[in-house]
Amino acid sequence: MKTNKIFQRISQNAFLKQSLSTLFLRIFGVVLLFGFTIFLTKCYSPKLVGQYDFARSFLLAIGSICLLGFDQSILYFKGRLAGTGGLEQLKKIYFKMVAMLFATSIAAIVIVALISKELINNYFSDTEVYSILLKGTATLFFYGISTLNTELFRALDKLYAAELFRNIVKYVPLIAGSIFLFYWHKETYLVDVFLIGFVLLSIISSVYVYIYFKELRAVEDDEGFSHKEVFLKSYPIAISGMAMFLLMSFDIMFLKKYRNDETVAFYSVGFKVMTIVSVIILTINITVSAKIAEFFSKGDKAELKRILRNSVRLIFGITFPVIVIISLCSEHVLSFFGHQYVVAKEAFLILIIGQGVCSAFGSAPVYLNMTGRQHIFQIVLIAAVVINFLLNRFLIPEYGMVGGAIAFVSSSIFWNSVVALIIYRKDKIVIFLH
């Protein structure tokens, strides 16, 4: 009887229903990634896994720069155009973003190509690093398109399609390719398969976008956002996005320099498991982001407070028991990937508990981005990046993986706390769990 009432309540609450549905797809994607990671660590050497994680971190960090924040600002523009029936204008904005993404990707290729091969390889004490970086740079445009398309689906309220591309379709080429490589004893091409996967994903998602946009009628008026306006509204988010990815990349880069590919692999496995917690935060934020922009533009503070309060309670309510279970079983969880990966236990516990603390801040960063205060979030994250860089630089040479985990958690708690304080002082809205 109680179960029926719960299901009835969920079905009547659009926000809760959408959040839980999206969360289910995300969890499925995490489980898929978890299973793939187990396969990878069981069948591939830690060195090859470390190279893959290094390439992934590089692509995320540099890709965020080339995207110029378009993957997030497309949601902002959707919020601005929500009440004007402006999907046709959103189409125009999208194609302007694609053009600028192409330009930044070409610029990145030129820059990396001009850097001395010996300089890069000597810095990391690895003769294969430059080749990995060059291949990753050549894939930037395709990575950017696939990421932008996924967020466009979100802006078009096609959340299920967005989650399918983000968490399931995204891994299919990599999983299929890695199995093929293992079967044919070509494991050294793992990084290549990973990068080619984004080429395929960009093509598939672009076909989907083309089919949808084809049904929209053209807009004859000249009013709308220029390339300059799109850039000026997006670039603060670009800096914020770059800072966020640097926060998740400095530890990998420093572990690569001061330790080796094997250590990168051990640490990265613990970091990936931590995404089981972070996915909850991201999922709820995905659901509320456009609503925050809409209610703020309308000046509806009551609805704004309500949705923020509900989001943080839902985030923490789901996160807390997950943290407890994973923490108690941390050694068993890591051993799934191979007995050698248990060496990352201490670092993993620091990461998982730290992420739990951050979950109590709910949708704090999304609030600033969706209310036109990207520049504030940008400044806070830049400060966090500096803290993260310094902590990684001085802690990793001495403490290795534990030092990287301390650096990541410390900088994450710092920027979440500062953002929450800023929101309260400006709008008198309590973001922290209450």
C-alpha positions as CSV (number, residue, x, y, z in Angstrom):
1,M,0.0,0.0,0.0
2,K,2.8,2.4,1.0
3,T,4.7,1.4,-2.1
4,N,1.7,2.4,-4.3
5,K,1.5,5.7,-2.6
6,I,5.2,6.3,-3.2
7,F,4.9,5.5,-6.9
8,Q,1.8,7.7,-7.2
9,R,3.6,10.6,-5.6
10,I,6.6,10.2,-7.9
11,S,4.3,10.1,-11.0
12,Q,2.5,13.3,-9.9
13,N,5.8,15.2,-9.3
14,A,7.3,16.1,-12.6
15,F,10.6,17.2,-11.2
16,L,11.0,14.0,-9.1
17,K,9.9,11.8,-12.0
18,Q,12.3,13.4,-14.5
19,S,15.2,13.4,-12.0
20,L,14.8,9.7,-11.1
21,S,14.4,8.7,-14.8
22,T,17.5,10.6,-15.7
23,L,19.3,9.2,-12.7
24,F,18.4,5.7,-13.8
25,L,20.0,6.2,-17.2
26,R,23.1,7.7,-15.6
27,I,23.4,4.9,-13.2
28,F,23.1,2.4,-16.0
29,G,25.9,4.3,-17.8
30,V,28.0,4.2,-14.6
31,V,27.5,0.5,-14.3
32,L,28.4,0.0,-18.0
33,L,31.6,2.1,-17.4
34,F,32.3,0.1,-14.2
35,G,32.0,-3.2,-16.0
36,F,34.2,-1.9,-18.9
37,T,36.8,-0.7,-16.4
38,I,36.9,-4.1,-14.8
39,F,37.5,-5.7,-18.2
40,L,40.2,-3.1,-19.0
41,T,42.1,-3.6,-15.8
42,K,41.8,-7.4,-16.0
43,C,42.8,-7.7,-19.7
44,Y,45.1,-4.8,-20.3
45,S,48.4,-3.9,-18.5
46,P,48.4,-1.0,-16.0
47,K,50.7,0.9,-18.3
48,L,48.2,0.8,-21.2
49,V,45.4,1.7,-18.9
50,G,47.5,4.6,-17.6
51,Q,48.1,5.8,-21.2
52,Y,44.3,5.7,-21.8
53,D,43.5,7.7,-18.7
54,F,46.2,10.2,-19.5
55,A,44.8,10.7,-23.0
56,R,41.3,11.0,-21.6
57,S,42.4,13.7,-19.1
58,F,44.1,15.7,-21.8
59,L,41.1,15.5,-24.1
60,L,38.8,16.7,-21.4
61,A,41.0,19.6,-20.4
62,I,41.9,20.9,-23.8
63,G,38.5,20.1,-25.2
64,S,36.9,22.4,-22.6
65,I,39.0,25.2,-23.9
66,C,38.1,24.6,-27.6
67,L,34.4,24.4,-26.7
68,L,34.5,28.0,-25.4
69,G,31.7,27.1,-22.9
70,F,29.2,26.4,-25.7
71,D,28.1,23.1,-24.2
72,Q,26.8,25.0,-21.1
73,S,25.8,28.3,-22.7
74,I,23.4,26.5,-25.1
75,L,21.3,25.9,-22.0
76,Y,21.5,29.5,-21.0
77,F,20.3,30.6,-24.4
78,K,17.5,28.1,-24.2
79,G,16.4,29.7,-20.9
80,R,16.5,33.1,-22.5
81,L,14.4,32.0,-25.4
82,A,12.0,29.8,-23.4
83,G,9.1,32.2,-23.5
84,T,9.6,33.5,-27.0
85,G,9.2,30.3,-29.0
86,G,12.8,30.8,-30.1
87,L,13.8,27.2,-31.1
88,E,14.6,28.6,-34.6
89,Q,16.9,31.1,-33.0
90,L,18.5,28.4,-31.0
91,K,19.2,26.6,-34.3
92,K,21.1,29.7,-35.6
93,I,23.0,29.9,-32.3
94,Y,24.0,26.3,-32.6
95,F,25.5,26.6,-36.1
96,K,27.5,29.7,-35.0
97,M,28.9,27.7,-32.1
98,V,29.9,24.9,-34.5
99,A,31.8,27.4,-36.7
100,M,33.7,28.8,-33.8
101,L,34.4,25.3,-32.4
102,F,36.0,24.4,-35.7
103,A,38.2,27.5,-35.6
104,T,39.5,26.8,-32.1
105,S,40.1,23.1,-32.9
106,I,42.3,24.0,-35.9
107,A,44.2,26.6,-33.8
108,A,44.9,23.9,-31.1
109,I,46.2,21.5,-33.8
110,V,48.6,24.2,-35.1
111,I,49.9,25.0,-31.6
112,V,50.6,21.4,-30.6
113,A,52.2,20.7,-33.9
114,L,54.6,23.6,-33.4
115,I,55.7,22.4,-29.9
116,S,59.0,20.4,-29.9
117,K,58.5,16.6,-29.7
118,E,61.6,16.2,-27.6
119,L,60.5,18.9,-25.2
120,I,57.2,17.2,-24.4
121,N,58.7,13.7,-24.2
122,N,61.6,14.8,-22.0
123,Y,59.2,16.6,-19.6
124,F,57.2,13.5,-19.0
125,S,60.2,11.1,-19.4
126,D,58.2,9.1,-21.9
127,T,58.8,8.8,-25.6
128,E,55.1,8.1,-26.4
129,V,53.6,11.2,-24.8
130,Y,53.9,13.6,-27.8
131,S,52.2,11.1,-30.1
132,I,49.3,10.7,-27.7
133,L,48.9,14.5,-27.4
134,L,49.0,15.0,-31.1
135,K,46.4,12.3,-31.8
136,G,44.2,13.8,-29.0
137,T,44.4,17.2,-30.5
138,A,43.4,16.0,-34.0
139,T,40.2,14.6,-32.3
140,L,39.2,17.8,-30.5
141,F,36.6,19.0,-33.1
142,F,34.8,15.6,-33.0
143,Y,34.9,15.5,-29.2
144,G,33.6,19.1,-29.1
145,I,30.7,18.3,-31.6
146,S,29.6,15.2,-29.7
147,T,29.7,17.1,-26.4
148,L,27.8,20.1,-27.8
149,N,25.2,17.9,-29.5
150,T,24.6,16.1,-26.2
151,E,23.9,19.4,-24.4
152,L,21.8,20.6,-27.3
153,F,19.5,17.6,-26.7
154,R,19.2,18.8,-23.1
155,A,18.3,22.3,-24.2
156,L,15.6,20.8,-26.5
157,D,14.2,18.9,-23.4
158,K,15.3,15.6,-25.0
159,L,16.9,14.5,-21.7
160,Y,16.6,10.8,-22.4
161,A,18.4,11.2,-25.7
162,A,21.0,13.3,-24.0
163,E,21.7,10.7,-21.3
164,L,21.8,7.9,-23.9
165,F,24.5,9.6,-25.8
166,R,26.3,10.8,-22.8
167,N,26.4,7.6,-20.8
168,I,25.7,4.6,-23.1
169,V,26.2,5.3,-26.8
170,K,29.4,7.1,-25.9
171,Y,31.1,3.9,-24.6
172,V,29.9,1.5,-27.3
173,P,32.7,2.1,-29.8
174,L,35.3,2.0,-27.1
175,I,34.0,-1.2,-25.5
176,A,33.6,-2.9,-28.9
177,G,37.0,-1.7,-30.0
178,S,38.9,-2.7,-26.9
179,I,37.3,-6.2,-27.0
180,F,38.4,-6.5,-30.7
181,L,41.9,-5.3,-29.8
182,F,42.2,-7.8,-27.0
183,Y,41.0,-10.7,-29.2
184,W,43.5,-9.9,-32.0
185,H,46.3,-9.0,-29.5
186,K,46.5,-5.4,-30.6
187,E,46.1,-3.8,-27.1
188,T,48.7,-1.1,-27.9
189,Y,46.0,0.7,-30.1
190,L,43.7,1.3,-27.1
191,V,44.2,5.1,-27.2
192,D,43.5,5.2,-30.9
193,V,40.2,3.3,-30.5
194,F,39.2,5.7,-27.7
195,L,39.8,8.7,-29.9
196,I,38.1,7.3,-33.0
197,G,35.0,6.6,-30.8
198,F,34.4,10.4,-30.6
199,V,34.5,10.6,-34.4
200,L,31.8,8.1,-34.7
201,L,29.8,9.6,-31.8
202,S,29.9,13.1,-33.5
203,I,28.6,11.7,-36.8
204,I,25.7,9.8,-35.1
205,S,24.7,12.7,-32.9
206,S,24.9,15.1,-35.8
207,V,22.6,13.0,-37.9
208,Y,20.1,13.2,-35.0
209,V,20.5,17.0,-34.8
210,Y,20.0,17.4,-38.5
211,I,16.8,15.3,-38.5
212,Y,15.4,17.5,-35.7
213,F,16.4,20.8,-37.1
214,K,15.1,19.9,-40.6
215,E,11.6,20.0,-39.2
216,L,12.0,23.6,-37.9
217,R,10.9,26.4,-40.1
218,A,13.4,29.1,-41.0
219,V,13.3,32.5,-39.3
220,E,13.2,35.5,-41.6
221,D,13.9,38.3,-39.2
222,D,17.4,39.5,-38.5
223,E,17.1,39.8,-34.8
224,G,19.0,37.3,-32.7
225,F,22.4,36.8,-31.3
226,S,25.6,37.5,-33.3
227,H,28.8,35.5,-33.2
228,K,30.2,38.2,-30.9
229,E,27.3,38.0,-28.5
230,V,27.4,34.2,-28.4
231,F,31.1,34.3,-27.7
232,L,30.9,37.0,-25.0
233,K,28.2,35.1,-23.1
234,S,29.9,31.7,-23.5
235,Y,33.6,32.4,-22.8
236,P,33.2,33.0,-19.0
237,I,31.6,29.5,-18.9
238,A,34.5,28.3,-21.0
239,I,37.0,29.4,-18.5
240,S,34.9,27.9,-15.7
241,G,34.6,24.6,-17.6
242,M,38.4,24.6,-18.3
243,A,39.1,25.3,-14.7
244,M,36.8,22.4,-13.7
245,F,38.5,20.0,-16.0
246,L,41.9,21.2,-14.9
247,L,40.9,20.4,-11.3
248,M,40.2,16.8,-12.5
249,S,43.4,16.7,-14.6
250,F,46.3,18.1,-12.6
251,D,46.5,15.1,-10.4
252,I,46.8,12.8,-13.4
253,M,49.4,15.0,-15.1
254,F,51.5,15.3,-12.0
255,L,51.2,11.5,-11.3
256,K,52.3,10.9,-14.8
257,K,55.4,13.2,-14.4
258,Y,56.5,12.1,-10.8
259,R,55.4,8.5,-10.8
260,N,54.4,6.4,-13.9
261,D,51.6,5.1,-16.1
262,E,50.9,2.3,-13.6
263,T,50.3,4.8,-10.8
264,V,48.0,6.8,-13.1
265,A,46.0,3.7,-13.7
266,F,45.7,2.8,-10.0
267,Y,44.6,6.3,-9.0
268,S,42.2,6.7,-12.0
269,V,40.3,3.5,-11.1
270,G,39.5,5.0,-7.7
271,F,38.5,8.3,-9.3
272,K,36.2,6.5,-11.7
273,V,34.4,4.7,-8.9
274,M,33.9,8.0,-7.3
275,T,31.8,9.0,-10.2
276,I,29.1,6.8,-8.8
277,V,28.6,9.6,-6.3
278,S,29.3,12.5,-8.5
279,V,26.8,11.2,-11.1
280,I,24.0,11.9,-8.7
281,I,25.0,15.5,-8.3
282,L,25.3,16.0,-12.1
283,T,22.0,14.3,-12.9
284,I,19.9,16.5,-10.6
285,N,21.8,19.6,-11.8
286,I,21.0,18.6,-15.4
287,T,17.3,18.5,-14.5
288,V,17.2,21.9,-12.7
289,S,19.6,24.0,-14.7
290,A,17.1,25.3,-17.3
291,K,14.5,25.9,-14.6
292,I,16.9,27.9,-12.5
293,A,17.5,30.2,-15.5
294,E,13.8,30.5,-16.2
295,F,12.7,31.3,-12.6
296,F,15.5,33.7,-12.1
297,S,14.7,35.7,-15.3
298,K,11.0,35.8,-14.2
299,G,12.0,37.0,-10.7
300,D,10.1,34.1,-9.1
301,K,12.3,33.8,-6.0
302,A,9.9,31.5,-4.2
303,E,10.0,28.8,-6.9
304,L,13.7,29.3,-7.2
305,K,14.2,28.6,-3.5
306,R,11.9,25.6,-3.7
307,I,13.6,23.9,-6.6
308,L,17.1,24.5,-5.0
309,R,15.9,23.1,-1.7
310,N,14.4,20.0,-3.3
311,S,17.5,19.4,-5.4
312,V,20.0,19.5,-2.5
313,R,17.8,17.2,-0.4
314,L,17.4,14.8,-3.3
315,I,21.2,14.9,-4.0
316,F,22.3,14.3,-0.4
317,G,19.5,11.8,0.3
318,I,20.7,9.5,-2.4
319,T,24.4,10.3,-2.0
320,F,24.8,9.6,1.7
321,P,23.9,5.9,1.8
322,V,26.0,5.3,-1.4
323,I,29.0,6.8,0.4
324,V,28.6,4.7,3.5
325,I,28.3,1.4,1.5
326,I,31.3,2.2,-0.8
327,S,33.5,3.3,2.1
328,L,32.8,0.2,4.1
329,C,33.5,-2.0,1.1
330,S,36.3,0.1,-0.4
331,E,38.9,-2.7,-0.5
332,H,36.5,-5.2,-2.1
333,V,35.4,-2.6,-4.7
334,L,38.9,-1.9,-5.8
335,S,39.9,-5.6,-5.8
336,F,37.3,-6.1,-8.6
337,F,39.8,-4.4,-10.9
338,G,42.7,-6.6,-9.8
339,H,44.5,-7.1,-6.5
340,Q,47.2,-4.6,-7.5
341,Y,44.6,-1.8,-7.6
342,V,43.9,-2.0,-3.8
343,V,47.0,0.1,-3.4
344,A,44.8,3.1,-4.2
345,K,42.5,2.4,-1.1
346,E,43.6,5.4,1.0
347,A,43.3,7.9,-2.0
348,F,40.0,6.4,-2.9
349,L,38.5,6.9,0.6
350,I,39.6,10.5,0.6
351,L,38.0,11.1,-2.8
352,I,34.7,9.4,-2.0
353,I,34.2,11.1,1.4
354,G,35.2,14.4,0.0
355,Q,32.6,14.1,-2.8
356,G,30.0,13.3,-0.2
357,V,30.7,16.6,1.5
358,C,30.4,18.5,-1.8
359,S,27.0,16.9,-2.4
360,A,25.6,18.9,0.5
361,F,26.1,22.1,-1.6
362,G,23.5,20.9,-4.1
363,S,23.2,23.1,-7.3
364,A,25.5,25.9,-6.2
365,P,27.7,26.1,-9.4
366,V,24.8,25.7,-11.7
367,Y,23.0,28.6,-10.0
368,L,25.7,31.0,-10.8
369,N,26.0,29.9,-14.5
370,M,22.3,29.9,-15.1
371,T,21.7,33.4,-13.5
372,G,24.2,35.3,-15.6
373,R,27.0,35.3,-13.0
374,Q,29.4,33.2,-14.9
375,H,32.2,35.7,-14.3
376,I,31.9,35.2,-10.5
377,F,32.0,31.4,-10.8
378,Q,35.0,31.8,-13.1
379,I,37.0,33.8,-10.5
380,V,36.2,31.3,-7.8
381,L,37.3,28.3,-9.9
382,I,40.5,30.0,-11.0
383,A,41.4,30.4,-7.4
384,A,40.5,26.8,-6.8
385,V,42.7,25.8,-9.8
386,V,45.7,27.6,-8.3
387,I,45.1,25.9,-5.0
388,N,44.8,22.6,-6.7
389,F,47.9,23.1,-8.8
390,L,50.0,24.0,-5.8
391,L,48.7,21.2,-3.6
392,N,49.3,18.7,-6.4
393,R,52.8,20.1,-7.1
394,F,54.0,19.8,-3.5
395,L,52.0,16.8,-2.3
396,I,52.2,14.3,-5.2
397,P,56.1,14.1,-5.2
398,E,56.0,13.2,-1.5
399,Y,52.7,11.3,-1.0
400,G,51.8,10.1,-4.5
401,M,48.1,9.1,-5.0
402,V,47.1,10.3,-1.5
403,G,48.6,13.7,-2.2
404,G,46.5,13.9,-5.4
405,A,43.3,12.9,-3.6
406,I,43.9,15.5,-0.9
407,A,44.5,18.2,-3.5
408,F,41.4,17.4,-5.4
409,V,39.1,17.2,-2.3
410,S,40.5,20.4,-0.7
411,S,40.1,22.5,-3.8
412,S,36.5,21.1,-4.4
413,I,35.3,21.9,-0.9
414,F,36.9,25.3,-1.2
415,W,35.1,26.4,-4.3
416,N,31.8,24.9,-3.2
417,S,31.9,26.7,0.1
418,V,32.9,30.1,-1.5
419,V,30.1,29.8,-4.1
420,A,27.5,29.0,-1.5
421,L,28.6,32.0,0.6
422,I,28.4,34.3,-2.5
423,I,24.9,33.2,-3.3
424,Y,23.7,33.8,0.2
425,R,25.2,37.2,0.4
426,K,23.8,38.3,-3.0
427,D,20.4,36.7,-3.1
428,K,19.8,35.5,0.5
429,I,19.3,32.0,-0.7
430,V,20.7,29.1,1.4
431,I,22.3,26.5,-1.0
432,F,23.8,24.2,1.6
433,L,21.7,21.3,2.9
434,H,18.9,22.5,5.2
